[in-house]
Amino acid sequence: MDERYRYLTQLLGPKSENEDLLLNLTRRVIADYAHWRRNYFPDDPIAFGPKIKRKFEEETERLMHELDIALSEMRRSFPFHSPRYIAHQQSETTLPSLLGLFLGTLYNTNIVTPESGSVTVDWEVDACNALLRMLGFRPSPNPHSVDTPDAFKQYEEQLRHEFGWCHLTSGGTLANIEAMWVARIVTYFPLAVKDACIKHGIALSIKLADGTESDIRDADAMDLLGLKPNESIYLLGRFTSAVQASDVATSTGHNGSVSSLAWQLLNESPFAPAKGIQDAAKQHTPVIFTSGAAHYSIQKAAEVLGIGSDAVVRVDMDEHFRLSIPDLRSKITDAIRNKRAIIAVVGMIGTTEEGSVEPIHDILSLRKMFETEKRQSFWLHVDGAWGGFIRSLFVDASVSGTRRVPFSLFSRRVFDLNRELQMPDPAPETPDKLGAWLYALWARHATTPEEGIPAVLLESLEAGIVDDDYQKVLQQLVHQTKLGRLSFKGIDDPRTLFAITQLDRVAEVKEFARDNVSVGLHPMSEEIDIQWPSDDVGLAMLATAAANSITIDPHKMGYTPYPCGAIAFRNDRIRHFVRQEAPYITSTSADTQLHMPIRHVEQSGDPMPKYRTSTAAAAPFTIEGSRPGSAACSLWLASRSMPFDREHHGEMVRASLLAARSLYEWLNRWDGLHERARVDKLYELRPYCPGGPDTNIVIFAVKQKNNSNIGDFNRLNDKVYKSFSILSEDGDRRHSYSQPFFLSRTKIHAPLYSAATTVDFRKRAGLDTDPAEYEQHGLSVLRATVANPYIWPALKSGQTDFIQDFLRVLDDAVIGVVRRPGDY
């Protein structure tokens, strides 16, 4: 077995191959927990002994009997762990996450406060920081490294910069609702600040979305609603500083803290967060833009927030079910013209039904265009409930900082440059040779070689990671080029030669997620290369780092047990808004305000300072109050045992993506395989999305040959689906043992999916292209969620090709249905 499948040791296995390991580790958990109980005040009397247990043996027997019934009933559950289950978005769970859940359940902590979750509140911070890093956000500074005055000064400096916040939720629905809640507050908040500044004569300069500055009292309401999200977020602290610098405390007779005064002034405004958005919405109706493929929780959020589901405006999609940028541009333009408040644009990385990855990078470019041309920005929320963990493929295990580049990636650029710049020696293959190569490059292209690169900078590059010092080398190259001491074929800025682009990063992932697969029946099978992702999907995944908030569900592709969702915010300061308290001001300068993360370090004592790390209660900042510590424990142990990077968790994700690509290639070639085998088939298989799936969800359909009727098409696919599912919701109580494979289905229909979105598929499938026919019937298609981590290693080790086995069963099922047309 290939080394890259070592992740299998962290799973129970489809046949419980790791049963002994799970039993041993579970016993260890129980034994240690029981030991902890026994040794808490060991002299306390026991509650009951053997005599009492013998007297009430019938109670124990009843428990055992009811447990046996429960065990028997649970066997009717769907086998989500099996490589034969490719239906809904459920799959295997890892051993670390299972053990963490069990451990956390025994202790039954509540991560609502440090008192009720003295250990697990910190584990939530650790686990969520791991999620922030994976998503491209900056975690809060590490307080545990602070033990000296100098370290504390560095820590305070870090607190002045943006860092993210993430916390666990019960699932993606709550996470999406919270994101929309925060976006609504941040969007309308500047109107309250303007109100307060006008009423009390407070001068406050703001930067509009196009970069121009204005006194907030003179700014147009639409300009304020269109502030960049961070400008609105930092406005709270800057307003408090402006209050402190003014004489309003004297004029109002306020003798409390400046923070309480600032919040008091804000709450006088009808636009204050505490008063809701009734007045603001009357003047500027809210709107949320999302595609028709978005999860229904966005509409739920609009209703919960009181802005109504009509505020959710659906944007058209292309044939890949990705949000249409031209239509989004048109709808945003209309919203600005009608003076509507854009609460958020929601992009998906892994739509619920199709697994599509929407163009987050293009949404960001569109936002930049509106900022420059219309002075209108907006909150960008990414719903990564399904596909968020795919981003682990873009995280190198050796890179700890966002500006650091692994040599493996940098060397790709160097090899190309070596050829382009006609260097006589080969490009460096190891980090220790990089400095010498750069020096030789300098000497070859320098007009004055004696002005060479400083040795200290060359030495900094002789490591496995190219860090910030690399930027200093580039600056030196630029400086020397401008002085005429270097000439790279007339290139004015050498940084363009060495820059690591986003496409370089995508290419690195493509190389990682590349393999070959045999498609076709022996002896007519062929080896084909498969890889993930396309450039657009890769760029969209990387662009999530610039979003304002991201939903992610560890209980989906994080392979952890339910319930475990999460919401991540790029800027931790949003916590001030949801708690509705002004920040504590430590300086009169708005540029130097400190902001404490939920876990922080405090300094006390003089002249011998002491440092104490504490964690604030999460309850004031979350929609849910009590939350299970078991979920934090589960995700924490998973993140420690299988870090969320390419070399660990990413290997499982890679396996699922390649398995999905394999299924797509089989489906795409199925009709041709039949023709080569000279088998007269009565049906055709049609993958829905041309070019393959964006993630590991493959939607496809069965179509009877020479029949273009959409109604017949739908009935055929519905009938095929029934042979791949146990319809528990319809009262079918069968056990799942006799079911060889499981599939799900989805319904594509108007108005969420316009006729234009489906016309490409209908043409390729030979279906009626009349929009009216589609709008009457919609399209019923089959859906395979190929998230199981066992399918690909089983194929590559030569054990079982589950994809081919599935297609054989599918072929039998379809033939059986097609030969009985009256049944459908």
C-alpha positions, 0 to 999 in steps of 0.5 A, spaced: 500 500 500 502 506 498 505 511 503 500 516 502 494 511 504 497 511 512 491 515 514 487 508 513 490 507 520 486 513 523 480 509 521 475 503 524 475 500 517 469 498 513 470 491 516 472 494 523 479 492 521 481 497 527 476 494 532 482 491 537 485 498 537 478 502 538 477 497 543 483 498 547 483 506 546 476 506 549 478 502 555 483 506 556 478 512 556 473 509 560 479 506 565 482 513 566 475 516 567 473 511 572 480 512 576 478 520 576 472 519 579 474 514 584 480 519 586 476 525 587 475 525 595 477 518 595 475 517 603 467 519 601 463 513 601 460 509 595 453 510 593 452 503 592 455 496 593 455 489 591 449 488 596 445 493 593 447 491 585 445 484 587 438 486 590 436 490 584 439 485 578 432 486 575 434 493 573 440 491 570 437 486 566 432 491 564 437 495 561 441 490 558 435 488 554 433 495 552 440 496 550 439 489 546 433 492 542 437 498 541 443 495 538 438 491 533 434 497 531 440 501 530 442 495 525 437 498 520 441 505 519 444 506 513 452 504 512 455 511 511 461 508 513 461 503 507 464 504 500 458 502 497 454 508 500 455 514 495 448 517 497 448 523 501 453 527 505 455 522 510 461 518 510 466 515 515 468 518 522 476 518 524 478 514 530 481 520 533 474 524 532 470 518 535 475 517 541 474 525 542 467 525 542 466 519 547 471 522 552 468 529 552 461 525 552 463 522 559 466 529 562 459 532 559 462 539 559 459 545 556 463 550 552 459 556 554 463 558 559 470 556 562 467 554 568 463 549 565 468 547 560 474 548 564 478 544 559 474 544 553 473 551 552 481 552 550 480 546 546 475 549 542 480 555 541 485 550 539 481 546 534 478 552 531 485 556 530 486 550 526 480 551 522 482 558 521 489 556 518 486 551 513 481 557 511 487 562 510 485 566 516 490 569 521 488 565 528 489 570 534 496 571 537 499 565 541 498 567 549 502 561 551 509 564 548 508 570 553 513 569 559 517 576 558 516 583 558 519 583 551 514 577 549 508 581 552 510 587 548 510 583 541 504 580 543 501 587 544 503 589 537 500 583 534 493 584 537 493 591 533 493 587 527 487 583 524 486 576 526 480 571 526 475 568 530 472 561 529 467 557 534 463 551 533 456 550 532 451 545 531 451 545 524 452 549 517 445 552 518 446 556 525 453 558 522 450 561 516 444 564 520 450 567 524 454 570 518 448 573 516 446 576 523 453 579 523 453 582 516 446 585 517 449 589 523 456 591 520 452 593 514 447 598 517 452 600 523 455 606 520 448 610 520 448 609 527 455 612 528 453 618 523 447 620 527 451 620 533 456 624 530 451 629 527 447 630 534 453 631 538 458 635 534 463 629 533 468 630 528 470 623 525 473 622 518 472 615 514 475 612 508 469 610 503 470 604 499 473 608 493 479 610 498 477 617 498 476 620 505 470 624 508 467 626 515 462 621 517 457 627 518 457 629 510 457 622 507 451 620 503 447 614 507 449 609 501 456 611 501 456 609 508 452 602 507 457 601 502 463 601 506 468 596 506 466 591 511 473 592 515 472 600 515 465 599 518 468 594 523 473 598 525 469 604 525 466 602 532 473 603 536 474 609 532 468 612 534 469 611 541 476 614 540 473 620 537 468 621 543 474 620 548 477 626 544 471 630 544 468 634 550 461 630 549 462 627 556 462 634 559 456 637 555 452 631 557 455 630 564 457 623 563 462 621 569 463 613 567 467 610 562 468 612 555 466 606 552 459 606 556 458 613 553 460 611 546 455 606 547 450 610 550 450 615 544 449 610 539 443 607 542 440 614 542 440 613 534 434 609 531 439 605 527 443 602 533 443 595 533 439 594 539 433 597 536 433 593 530 433 595 522 426 597 522 427 605 520 434 603 516 430 598 512 424 603 511 429 607 507 434 602 504 431 595 504 436 589 505 438 584 500 442 578 500 445 575 493 446 568 492 445 563 487 439 558 486 443 552 488 445 556 495 442 552 502 435 553 504 438 556 511 440 563 507 432 564 506 431 561 514 437 566 516 433 572 512 426 570 516 430 569 522 433 576 522 426 579 520 428 582 513 424 576 510 425 571 505 424 576 499 430 579 501 434 573 498 435 575 491 437 569 487 442 570 481 443 565 475 447 560 474 451 557 469 451 550 466 456 548 472 451 550 477 456 556 479 453 563 480 453 567 474 458 573 475 455 577 469 448 576 472 450 578 479 453 584 476 447 586 473 443 585 480 448 589 484 447 595 479 440 595 480 440 594 488 445 600 488 440 604 483 434 603 488 438 605 494 438 598 497 443 595 502 447 590 500 447 585 506 451 580 503 453 576 497 454 568 499 458 564 495 458 556 495 464 552 495 461 545 494 453 547 493 449 542 497 446 538 491 451 538 486 458 540 489 459 546 485 465 551 487 462 558 485 467 563 483 469 566 489 475 570 486 471 573 481 466 575 486 472 579 489 474 582 483 467 584 482 467 587 489 473 591 487 470 594 481 464 596 485 468 599 490 472 603 485 467 605 480 460 606 485 463 606 492 460 600 494 463 594 497 459 588 501 460 583 506 462 576 502 460 570 506 462 563 503 458 557 505 463 552 505 459 547 509 461 541 504 467 543 501 471 547 506 475 541 508 477 541 501 482 547 502 486 542 506 489 540 500 492 548 499 495 548 506 503 545 506 504 542 512 511 545 513 508 552 512 506 556 518 505 563 516 501 566 510 507 569 507 511 563 507 512 559 501 515 552 501 521 550 497 517 545 493 513 551 490 518 556 489 523 551 486 517 550 480 518 557 479 526 557 479 526 551 474 522 555 469 527 561 470 533 557 469 531 555 462 528 562 461 534 566 463 539 561 460 543 559 466 549 554 464 548 550 471 542 546 473 536 549 477 537 548 485 534 541 487 535 543 494 534 549 499 541 549 501 543 550 493 538 556 492 542 562 495 548 560 490 543 559 484 541 566 486 548 569 486 550 566 480 544 569 477 546 576 479 553 575 477 550 573 470 546 579 469 549 584 473 553 590 470 557 591 476 558 584 480 561 587 486 555 590 488 552 583 489 546 580 494 548 581 501 550 575 504 546 575 510 540 575 505 543 569 501 544 565 508 536 566 509 534 563 503 538 556 505 532 553 508 526 549 507 522 555 507 522 561 503 520 566 508 519 574 509 527 575 508 526 573 500 522 579 499 528 583 501 532 579 496 527 581 491 527 588 493 534 588 492 534 586 485 529 591 484 533 597 487 539 594 483 535 594 476 533 601 477 540 603 478 542 600 472 546 594 475 542 589 473 538 587 466 533 581 465 531 582 458 529 589 459 524 587 465 523 593 469 521 589 475 524 583 477 519 581 482 515 579 476 520 573 475 520 570 481 513 572 484 509 565 486 502 566 483 495 563 485 496 559 479 502 556 481 499 554 488 493 551 484 498 547 479 502 544 486 495 542 488 494 539 481 500 535 481 498 532 488 491 530 486 493 527 480 493 519 478 491 514 473 485 510 473 483 504 468 476 505 465 473 500 461 472 492 461 478 488 460 481 487 455 478 493 452 480 498 458 484 504 457 489 508 462 487 515 463 490 520 467 485 524 472 487 530 476 483 535 480 482 541 480 480 546 474 484 552 474 477 556 476 476 551 482 483 552 485 483 559 484 476 560 488 478 555 493 484 560 494 480 566 494 476 564 500 482 567 504 479 574 502 472 572 504 469 576 511 466 569 514 466 562 512 461 556 514 464 549 515 462 543 517 467 538 520 461 533 521 461 532 513 468 532 510 472 533 516 470 526 518 468 527 525 461 525 528 455 530 529 454 535 531 460 539 529 459 545 525 463 552 525 463 559 523 469 563 522 470 570 521 476 574 518 476 579 523 475 577 531 472 584 532 465 583 530 464 580 537 463 587 539 457 588 535 454 581 537 455 583 544 453 590 543 458 593 547 463 598 545 471 596 546 475 597 551 480 603 549 487 603 551 489 609 547 487 615 545 489 613 538 485 609 534 490 606 530 493 603 536 487 600 540 488 593 542 483 588 541 483 582 546 481 575 543 477 570 546 483 567 549 488 572 551 494 573 556 494 579 561 500 582 565 500 583 572 505 585 577 511 590 577 517 590 577 517 582 577 511 582 572 507 575 571 503 573 565 496 569 566 492 566 560 485 566 561 479 565 556 473 569 556 466 566 556 463 564 549 456 565 550 455 573 549 458 572 542 454 566 540 447 564 538 447 558 541 448 558 549 450 551 551 454 547 546 457 540 547 464 540 550 464 533 546 464 536 539 470 541 541 474 535 544 472 531 538 475 536 533 481 538 537 483 530 538 482 530 530 486 536 529 492 534 533 492 527 530 490 528 523 492 536 522 488 539 516 493 540 511 495 536 505 500 531 507 495 529 513 487 530 512 488 532 505 490 525 503 483 523 505 480 529 501 484 527 495 482 520 495 475 522 495 476 527 489 480 522 485 474 517 486 469 522 484 473 523 478 474 516 476 466 515 477 465 521 472 470 518 467 466 511 467 460 515 466 462 519 460 465 513 457 459 508 458 455 509 452 462 508 448 464 502 452 457 499 450 458 500 442 465 497 442 463 491 446 457 491 440 452 491 446 445 494 444 443 498 450 436 501 451 439 507 455 444 512 455 448 515 461 449 522 462 454 526 467 450 533 468 456 537 468 461 538 462 468 537 464 467 533 471 465 535 478 468 541 482 468 536 488 466 529 490 459 530 488 457 527 481 450 528 478 448 524 472 442 521 469 439 515 465 435 517 459 432 512 454 434 512 447 430 515 442 426 519 447 426 526 448 420 527 453 422 530 460 416 527 463 419 520 461 426 522 463 424 524 470 420 517 471 425 513 469 430 516 474 426 516 479 424 509 478 432 507 478 433 511 484 428 507 488 432 501 487 438 504 490 435 507 496 431 504 502 425 509 503 425 510 511 421 516 510 416 513 507 415 507 512 420 502 509 423 499 515 427 494 512 435 492 514 440 495 509 444 488 508 441 487 502 442 493 499 448 493 494 449 500 493 446 507 495 444 513 491 441 519 492 437 524 487 436 531 487 430 535 483 432 541 478 427 546 477 425 553 476 425 558 479 431 556 483 434 553 476 432 557 470 431 554 464 438 557 461 442 553 466 439 547 464 439 548 456 446 545 455 445 539 459 438 538 455 441 539 449 447 534 450 442 529 453 437 529 447 432 532 451 426 537 449 429 544 449 423 547 450 423 552 456 416 551 458 417 543 458 422 544 463 419 549 467 413 544 468 417 538 469 423 540 472 429 535 471 430 529 476 437 526 476 441 521 480 446 524 485 453 520 488 456 523 494 463 520 493 466 522 500 468 515 502 475 514 504 476 507 502 474 507 495 480 509 492 485 506 496 481 499 495 482 501 487 489 502 487 491 496 491 488 492 486 483 489 492 476 492 489 474 497 484 467 499 487 466 504 482 466 498 476 462 494 481 457 500 482 456 501 474 455 493 473 449 494 479 446 500 475 446 497 469 442 491 471 437 496 475 436 500 469 435 495 464 430 492 468 426 498 469 427 500 461 424 493 459 418 495 463 416 501 461 409 501 464 412 501 471 415 508 469 
